[in-house]
Each structure stands twice: as C-alpha cells, then as structure tokens.
Amino acid sequence: MKFATKAIHAGVHPDPATGAIMTPIYQTSTYVQTSPGQNKGFEYSRTHNPTRTQLQDAVAALDNGKHGLAFASGMAAIDCVMKLLAPGDEVISTNDLYGGSYRLFTKVYEPLGIKFHFVPMHDMEAVRAVVSEKTKLIWVETPTNPLLNIIDIAAAAAVAKEAGALLAVDNTFSTPYLQTPMDLGADIVMYSLTKYMAGHSDTVMGALVVNDDQLLERLSFYQNACGGTPGPQDCFLVLRGLKTLHIRMQRHCENGRAVAEYLRQHPKVEKVYWPGFENHPNHAVAARQMRDFGGMISFVLKGDKQEDAIAVLEKFQYFTLAESLGGVESLSGHPATMTHASIPAEQRRKSGLSDSLIRLSVGIEDAEDLIEDLAQAIG
C-alpha cells in the first residue's frame, strides 16, 4: 500500500461483532473468561485493550515496523525506553534536545546512575568521540526542537551498530509521512502522538515502534508492569486522526514553506530556522531522508531582544500562544520560557537557543491569513 492508503486502512479492520467500519471504543476494564486463563486474548485493559491494539498495529504499519506500543503520553513512552538501561550505562543524545526529554534524562535517570552525553549530533564524529563500551543507547531527535537541526539517521544507525548500542529516534516532528526511521536503521521509533499523529489538539498520548521481537517483549513487560497506558477513548481519537495524517501533513508542509519564505524576506527578522532552506545546516541530509520539510519553523527578530519576541507573541491572532504543536490550528511558543524552561539558560544559549527565539507550528489554515497575521504581529 502507498502511504495515503495505509493511513486509512493499515492495521485496522471492521469490528467482528457488528461490522462497524470504525474501531469501537472498548470502554471496559476487564473481560469475561470461560475458565481460568481461557479468554479471547484480553484479560485486563492495562495489559491489552482491543481499541489500543488496533492503534498500535496502525502506528507500526505506518512506520514500516512490526510492533507498536501505545502509552498515556510521549514522556511515558520515553520513560519505558529508559527502563531498558541499568546503572553505569551511558546514553548519547543531542545538545538541543526537547526540554521534557532533557528533564527526564537528567532529573530522573541521571541520579539513578545512568550517564548522559549531550553533543551536537549533526556531526557524527562528535558522537563517535564519546562512544565507549558503556554506551547502550543513542537517542536522536530530528528535526530537533526548536532549532530544527537535522541528524543523519542512517549515519547514527551505523555508529550505534559499531558500538553495540540501540538507536532510538524521536520522530514526532516528522511523522512517518515525512520520514520512516525504521527504514534507515533505527531500533526504536518514538512518537508523541499528541502532536501531528492525532492532529487535533484533543488528546495526549505516546507510542513506540520496534521490529525486534525480544525488544518488544522487554518493552511490553515495562508497559504493563508500570502501567503508563492510554484509555480506549484516546486511542479512538488518535485512530481517527491517523486517517487524515497524509492530507494534513501535506498542507502543513505547503503552509510551512510559504511562512518560512515570508519570514526570510521580512526586514525585522534576523534568522529563520527551517530545513527546507538550502543554507539550513544539513539540508542535504534532510532532502535525502525526508519527503518534505514540515510545518515547524523558528525565527529570531533583529536585535535579539526577549521583550520584542514577547510583544509579537502577544499580538498573534491565528498563531495561538500555547504549549504543544502539530494540531490543525497554528500555534506559537517561546521555548526559553515554555517548552525548554527546564534546560539551564547557559546550556540553551550554548546550543543556539536564544531567549528571543519564537517557535511556530504552522497549521492548515489559509496561508494568506497566516502571513497577514505575521505581518500585523511583527509590524
């Protein structure tokens, strides 16, 4: 199947009891057994739920993977991966990581004896420089949040294989519509389904995709044992969202290009971060491993003053100031005080995240309206 067909059909099937074309919401905590241990494949909804099973199958199919696991949030999915590690293990990740991931790594797992290296991963030699026999996981986020840096997934997979480590890729910004890390050598793909995959700002959920059966067995154990699983209503909402992923992402990309081009020529804008520009760092890698360049854009105003950025954010009408991204509506944010506030200011600035940087999640509204909104807000 081509992607558009997979988005609608892969991993799901009509309800066997009624023929319902949409996956039912199995709003139940438990299931009747004919005899102890004899059931229809479902015992308790923390462990398995039919609505969740179809979502997991659908997400895996979109990513060209074998197995999917759904969680109550993207952070719960990342937390499950971290449970694969033991004290003394080392992890290599990017130095401009999403703030929530950085907080989990440094505030929860570092005190438990796991060591993290944060390096500029656009340069694989910087990654190789910190690889050791203790390296067990390489955690890639591409494009990164919010500087949109591009990391070569295939090159990272080669480094991970040399090190005998797992490669995990946070594919939230791209979705499988734009890139499929499993095809490039990733062992684990992570999504905050909250964002583009669900696409309507109405649910919070995460997912993992893997191919290896033994890795699935370990992750499934932690998923069930630790209990960070989603409810069937949320799974239904994401299943519904996936059916329009391809047409939404196409419009996000089209609008993203229009907005990026507008910002690049604006006299009050100093710099625009968008992977589609030929002068964007690692643009050639993005052009090779992505099918388009997405609707996430960051920019800095001339003068680089935080108060100017806040003034712009307060004037937006369509680019609503809010946490999160990837919904049908356009959103704006100030990473230094919102999504990345948990990262020390010195480290933020060192990685290039200035205090005046504005992040945009370009929605699927009319592009002309979005550009008019930018014009009136920036002045």
N, C-alpha and C positions, 0 to 999 in steps of 0.2 A: 504494500500500500504506500502511496505517496503521503506526505505529512498531513495534508488537509483531510484526507480520508481517515488516516489514523486518529486524528484529533476527535473525530466523531464516532468512530467505530471500534478502535483497538482497545482490547482489554475489558470491554463491556458486552453484555448480552441481555436479551429480554428476560424479564422475570419468569422463571419456570412455572411458578404457580398461577400467574394470571396473564402472562404475555405482555405485561407493561413494558413499553419501549424504554422508558426512563427507569434507572435503577431505583428501587424503592428505598425509603428511609426505614431501615430496620431498627426501630426505636425500642430496643429490648436490652435488658442486662444479661439475661440468661436464656437457655434453650432446653427444651424437654428432651430427656434421654429415655430410650426404650428399656435400657438396662444399664447398670453402672458401667460407664466407659463406652457405651454404644450410642452414637449420635449421628447427626447428618453433617459432621465436620465442624460444628460450632458448639462450644460449651459455655463460654463466658465472654462478654463483649470487650473486656480489657484485652483478652488474648486474640480473639477474632470476631469480626462482625461482617456480614455479607456486603453492606454498603462500603465499608472500608476496604474489603478485599478487592472489589471491582475498581476502586480508586487506585489502589496500589498497583494493580495489574495495568491500568490505563497509563499511569505515570511511567512505569517501567517500559511499556511498549513505545511511548513517545520518545524515550531516551535510547531506544535500541538496546535495552537492558533486559535481563531475565527476571529480576525480582525487585519489587518495590515495598517500602515500609513507610507508613504514614504516622505522623506524630502531632501532638497538640500544638506545636509551634516549630518554627525553624530552629530556634535555640534548643529545643528538646531533641531535635534530630542531630544537631552538632554534639550535644551532650552525650548522646548514645555512642557516637563515634569515639569520643574521648575515653569512654569506658573500655575501649579495646586496649588502652595503654596501661602501663604499670609504672610505679616509682622508679626513677632512673632513666626512663625512656625520654627521647628528645623529639621535638616537632619543629619543622621549619615552615614558616609562613611569611606572608608579605608584610612589608613595613607600613603599608597604608590599608590595613585591614578594617573591615566593618567594626564599629565600636563595640557592638554586642558580643561579637566573637572574641575580640581582644579582652574584654572584661571576663568572659568565661574562662579563657585560657589563663590569664594572669591572676585573677582573683579567686578562682575556684580550683583549678588543676595545678597551677604552679606551686601553691602551698602544699600540695599532696606529693610533691617530689618529681613532677614532670617538668622538663626544661624546654623552653620555647625560644627559638631564634627568629627574629623579625628582620628580614633582609629585603632589598629591592629586587623582586623576583622577575622583573623584565630582563634581568641579566642572569642567565643560568649559571655563570661562573661564580656569582655571589652565593648562589645556593650550594654549589659544589664545595665552596670554601668552608662551609660549616657542617657538611655531612660527616658523620662519624659512625662507628659501629653501633652507637646507641640511637641513631636516627631510625624511628619507626613509622613516622608519618610526615608527608609533605602536604600542607594544606594550601590550596590555590584558590584564589578568588579572581575571576576575570570576566568582564572588566571589573576593576576594583571600585570600591565605594569610598569616597565620591570622586576620585581623580581619574577614573576610567582608564587606568593603566592596563595594558594588555600583556598577559602572561602566556607564553607558548606552552600549551597543554602537552603536546607531543614531546617537546624537549623535557618538560618536567617529568613526564612518564618515564623517559629514558633515564633520568637521574635517579628517580625512585627505584627503578628496576635494578640499577647498578648498586644501590645502597641496600637492597632487600627490604625496602620500605613500601608502605601503602601510599598511593596518591589519591587524595580526596579533592574534589573540585566543587566549590560553591558556584552553581550555575544560575543563581537567582536572577541576575540582571539580564542574562541572555535567553533563558528558557531553551528547551530543545528545538524550538523553531529556528533559533539563530545558530546554535552550536550543540553538538552532542559529544560531550567529553568521553563517554564510553568508547566511542569510535576512535578516539585519539589516545587511548591507553589508560584512562582513569580507572581506578578500582572502586571508588565510591563517588557518586554524584549527589550533592545535597541541594535541596530547594527550600526556600521559604515560599511555600505555596500561597501564602498570604498575598503575595505580590502579583506578578503577571499571570501566573498559572490560574489562580482563582479569578483575578482581574477586576473585581467589582467592589473592593474595599468593604467586604461584608463578612469576612471570616479570617481566623488566624490558624495557620497550620504549616507543618513542615513535612519533608519527605526525604528518604534516601533511596538510591537505586544502586544495585550491585549485580554482578554476574556470577561471582564465585559462590558455590553452594555452602561451603564451610563458613565463609564470611557472613552469609545470610543467617546461618544457624546461630552464630555468636551475636549478631545484631538483634535478631528476633528474640533471643533469650533476654537481652537487656531491655528491649522494647516492652516485653511482657512483664518482666520482673520489676522494672522501675515504674511502669505504668503511665508513661507520658503519652498516652494515645488519645486520638481525637474522637469526638462523638459522631454518630451517623448523620445528623443534620448538617454539620460542617462538611463531612465527606460528600454529601449530596451536592452542596453548593459548589465545591471545587470540581466535581464531575461535570456539573452544568457549565462551569466556566471554561473547562478544557475544550468543550465543543466549539467555542469561538476563538480559541487561542490564536489560530493562524490568521484570521482576518483582523483581530485586534492588534497583533504584533506587526502586521503589515502596515496598518495605519500609524501605530506608534513610531515605526521607522520612518515613514513618509513625513510625518509631522516633526519628528526629531531632526531630520535633515533640514527642513525649512526653518525651524527655530535656530539651529546651530548656524546656518548661513546668515540669518538675520543678525544674530548676536556678534558674529565675527566682524561684520562691517559697521557695527554701532560705534560712534565716536567716543562713548563713555565706557566702553568695555575694554579692559586690558587684555584678558586672555579667556579663551573658550576651550574647555576640555570635551572633546567628542571624538570617538575612534574613527569616524568616517573621514576626517581631515587627513590629507596626505602627509602633513607635517606632524601629526599626532605620534607620540612615541610608540613604536612597534605597530604602526598602521599596517605594514606589510604582513605581519603575523595575523592581525585582525582580519585582513582581507582574505587570508588563506584559511583560517579556521572558523570564521563566522560567515553566515549567509547574508547578513546586512549588519548595520551598526547600532541599532536600537534607539530608544527614546530617552535615555538618560544623558543629561548634559549638566556640566558645572561651569561656572564662569566667575571671574573676578572683575570688579569695577576698577577703573583707573583711580589711582590714589590709594587703593587697597585699605579703605577705612571701614571698620566694622559698622559704625553708625550709618554710613551710606548704604551698606548692604541691608541693614535692618529697615531703613526707610523705604527701600524698594520692596522688601518683603511685605511691609505693612500696606503698600499701595496696590498690590496684586488683587485682581478681581476673579480671574479664572484660574490662575496658578495658586490654588488654595494653600495657605501655610499650615502644614500638618506633618506629623510623622508618617513614615511608610512611603510606598511608591508602587508603581505598576498597575494602578487602577485605571478605569476608563477616563476618570477625570484627571486633569493636570494638577500636580502638587508641587509645592516649593518647600525648601527647607534650608536651615542654616546649620550645617554639620557641626561646627565648633561648639554650638550650644545645645544641639539636639542629638542627632544620631551618633556623634563621635565625642560627646562631652566626657565620656569615661576614659578617653585617652589623654594622658598628660599633655598640656599645651606645648611644651618643648618638643615632645615627640611628634605631635601633629605638625608643627611648623617644619620640623626637620624633614618630614616626608613630603612636604609641599602643600599641606592643607592649611591655608591661611585663615585667619579669623574672619575675613570678609567674604570667603567663598560662598556662593549660593548654588544649591543643587536643585535641578529641575527634573521632575518626572513628567515628561510630555505625554499628555493624554490623547484621546481620539476625537476631540472636538474639531471644529473647523480651524485649519491652520491660520487663516487670515485673522480670526478672532484672537487667537493666541498671540500672534505677532502684535496686534493692536494693544493687547494687554501689556506686553513687554514694553512697547513704545511709551505708553502712558505712565508706567511704573518707573522706568529708568529715566524718562524725560529727555 
